[in-house]
Amino acid sequence: MAEDLVYFDWNIIGYYRDYKFKGCRKYSEQMEFLEKLLGNKIVTFFTESHINDLIPLGKAEVQIYPDDFKALTFITSNYFLNYDILGNNFNFEIRDPEAMFKHNLKYIKREPKSFDEISELGVFGNLFTKAMQSVPSPIPPNSTYKPEQNNSFLDVMEFFMRENSKVMEDPKYFKERKNMFFDMGDSKDFQRVHTAIQKKDYSEFEEILKSLISSAGGLVKSKIQLMQLTFGLLDQCRIGSDKAQKNLQLDSNHAGYASVANCKFLVSMDAKLLEKAKIAYDIFDFPTLPVTLDEFIAYYKKL
């Protein structure tokens, strides 16, 4: 029997970490069976999303927990999915999860959140800022969703940089903004689409999705981008609605990576992730099956 390629969401890795290194017995039976499957009937890997799952936002200091990386190493043998989002190509290579974590942490800490920080980068930062000030704002003055200062492209980019940072780091603000967009549209339309999706009628949702992809002007090309857009729209329609933007983004990326590698299963204990992934995979006819840990174990026990 050929080994099946399987994708584990971080919560499955976390359960294994607790079982292997902390003596937790909650999922011990499932974890013992999982150990027998690894390298025998299944193979798996880790991605950028597994690493970024470990980085909390908005904290000046982040503690490193070695057991997280030990668990990743044991389950994946350090196989990493290297994905070219622009070319939509991928390959597997050996990477050190802890080294990647430290690298990503440094990048996130120095990622600019405003143009004030970009200007501090030196001559290039100042030139870029001045150039953006000379370009008119693309947002009409009567738009509901616009910056207070709406005179130049710089004002718009500054606004969205701060918005993105706040939405990622503040779950309460994420909820408020989501409700704002819901109210800006017709809530009855959202409710109608929500009800139709629950009845497995995706026709109207697909039309909205196609319209969004078309309006993006060819920018949505990869499976990762498709999942990000689809998960975001499903969340707006109150399907598997998340409490935080970071959760929504990472979940869509996990679902995207599983589909990129054509995995047999996407295994998770996150009901919201599984709900959105099942709908997205069905719409795009992706063969990966989203399942719970118990469903995954039951499948291989029958073989």
C-alpha positions as CSV (number, residue, x, y, z in Angstrom):
1,M,0.0,0.0,0.0
2,A,1.3,3.4,-1.0
3,E,1.6,5.9,1.9
4,D,-1.2,8.6,2.0
5,L,-0.2,12.2,2.2
6,V,-2.0,13.8,5.1
7,Y,-2.2,17.3,6.5
8,F,-2.5,17.9,10.3
9,D,-3.8,21.2,11.6
10,W,-1.8,22.6,14.5
11,N,-4.3,21.4,17.2
12,I,-3.4,17.7,16.2
13,I,0.3,18.5,16.6
14,G,-0.5,20.1,19.9
15,Y,-2.4,17.0,21.1
16,Y,0.6,14.9,20.2
17,R,3.0,17.2,22.0
18,D,0.9,17.0,25.2
19,Y,0.7,13.2,24.9
20,K,4.4,12.6,24.1
21,F,6.1,15.2,26.3
22,K,3.6,16.2,29.0
23,G,2.0,12.9,29.9
24,C,-1.5,14.0,28.8
25,R,-3.8,11.0,28.4
26,K,-6.8,12.7,26.8
27,Y,-6.1,11.5,23.3
28,S,-3.5,8.8,24.2
29,E,-5.3,6.0,22.3
30,Q,-5.5,8.1,19.1
31,M,-1.9,9.3,19.4
32,E,-0.6,5.8,19.9
33,F,-2.4,4.7,16.7
34,L,-1.1,7.8,14.9
35,E,2.5,6.8,15.8
36,K,1.9,3.4,14.1
37,L,0.6,5.1,11.0
38,L,3.5,7.5,10.5
39,G,6.0,6.2,8.0
40,N,3.9,3.1,7.5
41,K,0.6,4.2,6.0
42,I,0.8,8.0,6.0
43,V,3.4,10.8,5.6
44,T,2.9,14.4,6.5
45,F,4.7,17.7,6.5
46,F,4.6,21.2,8.0
47,T,4.1,24.6,6.5
48,E,4.6,28.3,7.2
49,S,1.1,28.3,8.9
50,H,2.3,25.7,11.5
51,I,5.1,28.0,12.4
52,N,3.0,31.2,12.4
53,D,0.4,29.4,14.6
54,L,3.0,29.6,17.4
55,I,3.6,33.3,17.1
56,P,1.2,35.4,19.2
57,L,0.4,38.9,17.9
58,G,0.8,42.0,19.9
59,K,3.4,40.7,22.4
60,A,6.8,42.3,22.7
61,E,8.4,39.1,24.0
62,V,7.5,35.6,22.7
63,Q,8.5,32.5,24.7
64,I,9.9,29.5,22.9
65,Y,8.6,26.1,23.8
66,P,11.0,23.4,22.6
67,D,8.3,20.7,22.9
68,D,6.4,22.3,20.1
69,F,9.3,21.8,17.7
70,K,10.0,18.3,19.0
71,A,6.4,17.3,18.2
72,L,6.6,18.9,14.7
73,T,9.9,17.1,14.0
74,F,8.6,13.7,15.2
75,I,5.4,13.9,13.2
76,T,6.7,15.4,10.0
77,S,10.4,14.3,10.1
78,N,11.1,18.0,9.3
79,Y,9.5,17.7,5.8
80,F,8.5,21.2,4.8
81,L,6.2,22.3,2.0
82,N,8.0,25.0,0.1
83,Y,5.3,26.8,-1.9
84,D,5.7,29.4,-4.6
85,I,2.4,31.3,-4.4
86,L,3.0,33.2,-7.6
87,G,4.0,30.3,-9.7
88,N,1.6,27.9,-7.9
89,N,4.4,25.3,-7.6
90,F,5.7,23.4,-4.6
91,N,8.3,21.0,-3.5
92,F,9.3,19.3,-0.2
93,E,12.5,19.9,1.5
94,I,14.1,19.4,5.0
95,R,13.8,22.4,7.3
96,D,14.4,23.0,11.0
97,P,11.1,24.2,12.5
98,E,12.7,26.1,15.4
99,A,15.1,28.0,13.1
100,M,12.1,28.9,10.9
101,F,10.2,30.1,14.0
102,K,13.0,32.4,15.0
103,H,13.4,33.8,11.5
104,N,9.7,34.5,11.2
105,L,9.6,36.1,14.6
106,K,12.3,38.5,13.6
107,Y,10.4,39.4,10.4
108,I,7.1,40.0,12.1
109,K,8.8,42.2,14.8
110,R,10.3,44.5,12.1
111,E,7.4,44.5,9.7
112,P,6.3,48.1,9.4
113,K,2.7,48.9,10.6
114,S,2.7,52.5,9.3
115,F,4.5,54.9,6.9
116,D,6.1,56.5,9.9
117,E,8.0,53.3,10.4
118,I,8.7,53.0,6.7
119,S,10.2,56.5,6.7
120,E,12.6,55.3,9.4
121,L,14.1,52.9,7.0
122,G,16.3,55.6,5.5
123,V,16.5,57.3,2.1
124,F,14.4,54.7,0.3
125,G,11.7,54.9,2.9
126,N,11.5,58.7,2.6
127,L,11.5,58.6,-1.3
128,F,8.7,56.0,-1.3
129,T,6.6,58.0,1.2
130,K,7.0,61.2,-0.9
131,A,6.1,59.3,-4.1
132,M,2.9,58.0,-2.5
133,Q,2.0,61.5,-1.4
134,S,2.0,62.7,-5.0
135,V,-0.5,60.1,-6.2
136,P,-4.2,61.1,-5.7
137,S,-6.4,58.9,-3.5
138,P,-8.4,56.2,-5.4
139,I,-11.2,56.2,-2.9
140,P,-14.2,58.6,-3.7
141,P,-14.8,61.3,-1.0
142,N,-18.4,60.0,-0.4
143,S,-17.2,56.4,0.3
144,T,-18.4,54.9,3.6
145,Y,-15.1,53.1,4.2
146,K,-12.3,55.6,3.8
147,P,-9.5,57.3,5.9
148,E,-10.2,60.6,7.6
149,Q,-7.4,62.1,5.5
150,N,-8.2,61.0,1.9
151,N,-6.1,63.3,-0.2
152,S,-3.4,61.0,-1.5
153,F,-2.6,57.3,-2.1
154,L,-0.3,57.6,1.0
155,D,-3.4,58.4,3.2
156,V,-5.1,55.3,1.8
157,M,-2.1,52.9,2.3
158,E,-1.5,54.3,5.7
159,F,-5.1,53.7,6.6
160,F,-5.2,50.1,5.5
161,M,-1.8,49.3,7.1
162,R,-3.1,50.5,10.5
163,E,-6.4,48.8,9.9
164,N,-4.7,45.5,9.1
165,S,-2.5,45.7,12.2
166,K,-5.5,46.5,14.4
167,V,-7.7,43.8,12.9
168,M,-5.0,41.2,13.3
169,E,-4.2,42.1,16.9
170,D,-7.6,43.0,18.3
171,P,-10.4,40.4,18.1
172,K,-13.0,42.9,19.4
173,Y,-12.2,45.3,16.6
174,F,-12.2,42.4,14.1
175,K,-15.8,41.6,15.2
176,E,-16.8,45.3,15.0
177,R,-15.4,45.7,11.5
178,K,-17.0,42.5,10.3
179,N,-20.4,43.7,11.7
180,M,-19.8,47.1,9.9
181,F,-19.4,45.4,6.5
182,F,-22.4,43.2,7.3
183,D,-24.5,46.3,7.9
184,M,-23.1,48.1,4.9
185,G,-24.5,45.3,2.7
186,D,-28.1,43.9,2.9
187,S,-28.2,41.7,6.0
188,K,-31.2,39.9,4.4
189,D,-29.0,38.9,1.4
190,F,-26.3,37.6,3.7
191,Q,-28.9,35.6,5.7
192,R,-30.4,34.2,2.5
193,V,-26.9,33.1,1.3
194,H,-26.2,31.6,4.7
195,T,-29.4,29.6,4.7
196,A,-28.8,28.4,1.2
197,I,-25.2,27.2,2.1
198,Q,-26.6,25.3,5.1
199,K,-28.9,23.5,2.6
200,K,-25.8,22.8,0.4
201,D,-27.0,25.2,-2.3
202,Y,-23.8,27.1,-3.2
203,S,-25.1,28.6,-6.4
204,E,-25.5,32.2,-5.2
205,F,-22.4,32.1,-3.0
206,E,-20.4,30.9,-6.0
207,E,-21.7,33.8,-8.1
208,I,-20.5,36.3,-5.5
209,L,-17.2,34.5,-5.2
210,K,-16.7,34.5,-9.0
211,S,-17.5,38.2,-9.0
212,L,-14.9,38.9,-6.3
213,I,-12.3,36.9,-8.2
214,S,-13.1,38.7,-11.4
215,S,-12.9,42.1,-9.7
216,A,-9.4,41.2,-8.4
217,G,-8.1,41.4,-12.0
218,G,-6.3,38.1,-12.1
219,L,-4.6,38.6,-8.8
220,V,-6.3,35.5,-7.3
221,K,-4.4,32.6,-8.9
222,S,-3.2,30.1,-6.3
223,K,-5.2,27.7,-4.1
224,I,-4.0,29.6,-1.1
225,Q,-5.5,32.8,-2.4
226,L,-8.7,31.0,-3.3
227,M,-9.0,29.6,0.2
228,Q,-8.3,33.0,1.8
229,L,-11.0,34.7,-0.3
230,T,-13.5,31.8,0.1
231,F,-13.0,31.6,3.9
232,G,-13.3,35.3,4.3
233,L,-16.6,35.4,2.4
234,L,-17.9,32.4,4.3
235,D,-17.0,34.1,7.5
236,Q,-18.8,37.2,6.4
237,C,-21.9,35.1,5.7
238,R,-21.7,33.8,9.2
239,I,-20.5,30.3,8.2
240,G,-18.0,28.9,10.7
241,S,-17.5,32.5,11.9
242,D,-14.1,33.1,13.6
243,K,-13.5,35.4,16.6
244,A,-10.1,36.7,15.3
245,Q,-8.6,37.6,12.0
246,K,-5.5,35.6,12.7
247,N,-7.5,32.4,13.2
248,L,-9.4,33.0,9.9
249,Q,-6.2,33.7,8.0
250,L,-4.3,30.7,9.4
251,D,-7.2,28.3,8.9
252,S,-7.6,29.4,5.3
253,N,-3.9,28.8,4.8
254,H,-4.0,25.4,6.4
255,A,-6.9,24.4,4.0
256,G,-5.0,25.9,1.1
257,Y,-1.7,24.0,1.8
258,A,-3.6,20.7,2.2
259,S,-5.2,21.3,-1.2
260,V,-1.9,22.4,-2.9
261,A,-0.3,19.1,-1.9
262,N,-3.4,17.1,-2.9
263,C,-3.5,15.5,0.5
264,K,-5.9,12.7,1.1
265,F,-7.0,14.2,4.4
266,L,-7.0,17.5,6.2
267,V,-7.3,16.5,9.9
268,S,-8.4,19.0,12.5
269,M,-10.4,19.3,15.7
270,D,-11.5,22.8,14.7
271,A,-15.1,22.6,13.7
272,K,-15.1,26.0,12.1
273,L,-12.1,25.2,9.9
274,L,-13.6,21.9,8.8
275,E,-17.0,23.4,8.0
276,K,-15.5,26.1,5.8
277,A,-12.9,23.7,4.2
278,K,-15.7,21.2,3.3
279,I,-17.6,23.9,1.5
280,A,-14.6,25.4,-0.3
281,Y,-13.3,22.0,-1.4
282,D,-16.7,21.1,-2.7
283,I,-17.0,24.3,-4.7
284,F,-13.6,24.0,-6.3
285,D,-13.8,20.2,-6.6
286,F,-10.6,19.6,-4.6
287,P,-10.2,15.9,-3.7
288,T,-8.9,16.5,-0.1
289,L,-11.3,15.3,2.6
290,P,-11.6,17.5,5.8
291,V,-12.1,15.1,8.8
292,T,-11.9,15.1,12.6
293,L,-9.2,13.1,14.4
294,D,-11.7,10.4,15.3
295,E,-12.9,10.1,11.7
296,F,-9.3,9.9,10.5
297,I,-8.4,7.1,13.0
298,A,-11.6,5.2,12.2
299,Y,-10.7,5.2,8.5
300,Y,-7.3,3.6,9.0
301,K,-8.6,1.1,11.6
302,K,-10.9,-0.3,9.0
303,L,-8.0,-1.0,6.5
